[in-house]
Amino acid sequence: MPAADLLTLSRAVAAVLMMPAALFRSSTAVLWLLAWSLISDALDGPIARARGTASTRGAQRDSLADCLLYSIAPIAGWYALPHLRAGTTVDVIAMVAAYVLPISYGFVKFRRLTSYHTVAARAATCLVAVSVAMLVFDDVRWLLHAAVALL
């Protein structure tokens, strides 16, 4: 299996593992799984292209892993970090909806998992990642509100 596909698979597994970690209130595990997921998301595409292993199947796996990550991570983080819940519930719901609704609509319309790898989607994802870090480590909430609005 190509290295990029292994990274994608590891992201999907990490996303799924976030929920049990959250249910056990292991915020450290959730944050490490999230960090790994975001790193692997940033690296798998460039590695596939650099090694000449980019494929339609790999792109589909990437989209599935992204869907898992971006629908599970906000809920797991919200649950695992109860001290951050105040003022972020609407943001979490909006974040999950912003990822799930377009993908669901695309699935219904095209009968396959759609992929939104646009510059705007990448920028929004980067801003969400930075805003989550700022929220977790410095209790900065306004940046999350702005990131969700962009998303």
C-alpha positions in Angstrom: 0.0 0.0 0.0 1.4 3.4 -1.0 2.6 5.7 1.9 -0.1 8.3 1.1 -2.8 5.7 1.4 -1.4 4.6 4.7 -1.6 8.2 5.9 -5.2 8.4 4.7 -6.1 5.2 6.4 -4.4 6.3 9.7 -6.5 9.5 9.5 -9.7 7.5 9.2 -8.7 5.3 12.1 -7.7 8.3 14.2 -11.0 10.0 13.5 -13.0 6.9 14.6 -10.9 6.5 17.7 -11.6 10.1 18.8 -15.2 9.2 19.9 -14.1 6.4 22.4 -11.4 8.7 23.6 -13.9 11.5 24.1 -16.4 9.2 25.9 -13.6 8.3 28.3 -13.0 12.1 28.7 -9.4 11.7 27.5 -8.9 15.2 26.1 -5.2 14.5 25.6 -5.9 11.5 23.4 -8.5 13.4 21.4 -6.1 16.3 20.9 -3.3 14.0 19.8 -5.6 12.1 17.4 -6.8 15.4 16.0 -3.2 16.7 15.6 -2.2 13.5 13.8 -5.3 13.7 11.6 -4.7 17.2 10.5 -1.0 16.5 9.8 -1.8 13.4 7.8 -4.5 15.4 5.9 -2.0 18.0 4.9 0.6 15.4 3.8 -1.1 12.6 2.1 -2.0 14.4 -1.2 1.5 16.0 -1.7 3.2 12.7 -0.9 0.9 10.8 -3.4 1.7 13.4 -6.1 5.4 13.5 -5.4 5.7 9.7 -5.5 3.5 9.4 -8.5 0.9 7.2 -6.6 -2.0 9.7 -6.9 -5.1 7.9 -8.0 -8.9 8.2 -8.2 -9.2 5.6 -5.5 -6.8 7.3 -3.3 -8.7 10.6 -3.7 -12.0 8.8 -2.8 -10.3 7.3 0.3 -9.1 10.8 1.2 -12.6 12.2 0.9 -14.0 9.5 3.1 -11.3 10.0 5.7 -12.0 13.8 5.6 -15.7 13.2 6.0 -15.0 11.0 9.1 -12.6 13.5 10.6 -14.5 16.6 10.0 -17.8 15.2 11.2 -16.4 13.4 14.3 -13.7 15.7 15.5 -15.9 18.7 16.5 -18.3 16.4 18.5 -15.4 14.5 20.1 -13.6 17.7 21.1 -16.8 19.3 22.4 -17.5 16.2 24.5 -13.9 15.6 25.8 -13.4 19.3 26.8 -16.4 20.2 28.9 -14.8 23.4 30.1 -14.9 24.7 26.5 -18.5 23.9 25.8 -19.9 27.3 27.0 -20.4 29.4 23.9 -19.2 26.8 21.4 -22.3 24.5 21.0 -23.7 26.4 18.0 -20.2 26.5 16.4 -19.9 22.7 16.8 -23.3 22.1 15.2 -22.5 24.6 12.4 -19.1 23.0 11.8 -20.5 19.5 11.5 -23.4 20.7 9.3 -21.0 22.6 7.1 -19.1 19.4 6.3 -21.9 16.8 6.4 -24.7 18.7 4.5 -22.8 19.4 1.2 -21.3 15.9 1.1 -24.7 14.4 1.8 -26.3 16.5 -0.9 -23.6 15.5 -3.3 -24.0 11.8 -2.4 -27.7 12.0 -3.0 -27.3 13.9 -6.3 -24.3 12.1 -7.8 -24.7 8.7 -6.0 -21.0 8.9 -4.8 -19.0 10.7 -2.2 -18.1 14.1 -3.4 -14.8 15.9 -2.8 -14.4 19.5 -2.0 -10.7 20.2 -2.3 -10.9 23.8 -3.2 -8.7 26.6 -2.1 -11.5 28.1 0.0 -12.2 24.7 1.7 -8.5 24.3 2.5 -8.3 27.9 3.9 -11.4 27.3 6.0 -10.0 24.0 7.3 -6.7 25.7 8.2 -8.4 28.5 10.0 -10.6 26.1 11.9 -7.5 24.1 13.0 -5.8 27.3 14.2 -8.9 28.5 15.9 -9.4 25.2 17.7 -5.7 25.4 18.9 -6.3 28.9 20.1 -9.5 27.8 21.9 -7.9 24.8 23.6 -4.6 26.4 24.6 -5.6 30.0 25.2 -9.4 30.0 25.5 -9.8 32.4 22.5 -13.3 31.9 21.3 -13.8 34.8 18.8 -11.5 33.1 16.2 -13.6 29.9 16.3 -16.7 32.0 15.6 -14.9 33.7 12.7 -13.6 30.3 11.3 -17.1 28.7 11.5 -18.6 31.7 9.6 -16.0 31.3 6.9 -16.6 27.5 6.8 
